[in-house]
């Protein structure tokens, strides 16, 4: 297939801003969807995008506006699943290559092996950083605050290398890392105090947002690329969990064999194995998701369809318990924390579900179930907010209450917007609006987490 200038055209077009910015955003989203089809290579996607752009231009010349031209052109391109199956029949060898750990090398014969070497070097580097810190620092609270700063730069470095980031984007990433390092180690935290724990919890959120900037190649204005990162995050969690389970079984079997020889493996486990394997597994899991992104496409829809109805049932049960608990001021603090964790899980599940959905498919029964999930989360969030405001009015403001209240307000706004746009989609409005709402709200969480880390500790006297 001759894709010649297509890749350049598509990339430049997607990044461009101007009178056709909405059209470029739609093409960007369409391209991201096509790229997840099995057996369709980047060159194939480039050629398909060229054909799409030609059709759009022809239709616009007949008097159609951008949105009409795009929808008609996509319709004429045909069903993407059918296109995927056709490519699979014609290029079935690609699928087998994708299932091999080290795929067939490209023309230069070294790129795949070079990437594997880079990944292993970064994984070992993350392990060395954590091991060195645990050896030099005795204060576990200092380690807790800084563990993200020891690991996430290696993960961001992998994507910076893979995406070939410009030095401007590199500086944009480096400055927040440095600022966080200075804040976390210069603030006079009370050891084990509330603000220190809050800062340690929210720092990984900020760092993960920086990893996301590296993942999307600095194209932070692209809704499609931000959605790709959301999808990557979910699949990374799956891969990391599988690696952790497999590693745990392997370590357990090894420890059993050593115990038969009267050798205690536990000191080595705490001092060497965990400090190296856990951070290294994160980098390796990220590489596996990248390497297999065309093969693991179906993980997202399967997980969302399994866990969405289960989560709806859990929310209904939680709402019933809270609604019959009596005085909301007496609601247990740990229960409120658990409620927040459940609401965050719901938002993640919603985001993952939206990222896995075919944006061109009509509404289905599962979309109605998604609406039930959001409505249930809103009901629980409303009770949680009421309980928090009641506790603040009775006992006063504390760092934990202030941060929890702010998070619940963010979740409330996110869920309300999601509910409204889901209802509109069920009434056969474009799905793009719901996608944009999800991706454009993600940076709000990162900004909030950064504010919590930097502003909350001095406001409450670092206690």
Steps between C-alpha positions, in 0.01 A plus 500: 500500500632839412442734783764747394405836640200379694662462840632854487170634376301324771727608783523857389127516438415363841722749676384797302269757644284728289162521330483120464621411850183299574543300180863428588391384845247262344759360260744466789244298696415289193869428445546396862210258465632351176847455651351260755373266228685172479732441204489863383846654506587868538569521126154359428342753735691779325362392162147468636526848652612637164194346333276642772644849463455485121136399541442776756648762268284377210187513715582845633535619143136399444386735779497276808642637824789331681290277726268386221792431267682300766198286589419424137865425418536261794178325402633451149826363635301202626476312827838502672455154648441367149811685383694346788385149410596559138848611601526199728423266213745669266776548761447220750876473549492834686287358779747220563787746506316710758465195726876446518686668788763651272333567169667474164758773472445786258721588211798605710482167691575656838206720609303232691805377685609856570161581654515187715848602618377851584203361695716259700754774573227735626341222707834423662560873548168539684592206721842644575346839588256343746764269649747786543238716670396224739864442589585865563178626662370353825188715529212304347290815463768667289510188281122499472497861380774442243434152365308638201788734417731198496293292258283714271789690334621169355155426360475852358850456360389191309218688330720804442745272319232311310306812394823691424388801698639841417719674755222752565264223612784342697553823693124526555514158664821557694394822674197351683707199608758736653236719664334196659836369624580835662155538658485146638844523656513866606163521675533451880242222525412355839603135469190294431278808511187544292654739247796268443271204434281713272804619303631144466162379370451780244857517367461186282194659337707800391786279388265277302369808319860584405548144374186560294654805337796285396269221382300727270819651361428846632170523306305594812229677299400180322187340647573175317852475641379570854242225455777270377685569823190422705471168316870436552460564873230237532690241303819578693315424823396163356851412382666617822256293705571193289874552536461547876292182534741301288799642685337425835445137404857470374644654817280279715615184324862613522464576871351155553794332329748708702322418826552131433872577496468699827561831321280797599415703190306772686797737562592488130136553408475822700848633426548409134218323320210741571700826457615382157204300371206727585622820328658299219172316440323833449735596216482153345119500523489835318716355223277194472190716461675700230624189322167320511256788465352354180457155655355598841234728358217282630612522864327834546148402385513169686604659830244779479216262418591276792558764766241763406192298611685379811589857591140614451387234749770610744394866472136412567600303810727782618228758449255291702747466787580871508139611464399295805803582716328779693698813591748566218737671741548164668600325177834331553801686356637180347165442328522844337851421379373171359215684326747734334706203383186341350404824323850529352467139383167586335656794315788280383254233384292761318807646330626156402158409361481817291852438368407146395178590321457528126418873465305440180271225637142586603389494866454156656364351821849514648502880457185510711681293760782753493246772575374296795860475622545877485165571667582255779837666551333842513262380772788364708704815442211717613477311829878513543503878445217546748683290759823695448332839528321382813825382657676826407218707653516296822872432541670769289731485197804272486741423214333164434149647497596789275670273245220243510237772451689643202535156340131426542407832342720416200341157475156658521571734207655219297211262563228760434658590167535132413135432587371790289710407198413131532129588496558710188682213334217260585276749319725448194723802540871467397718288729793738449368743761518234773853406395616861505349554846689202640837587349481872571411445865803278561747792530275648771584207728871551435477872580302421815757243613782750441314762704453250782872417508623860478231712669327286765806426722599865566134606539458249784845556651651173373326304776 
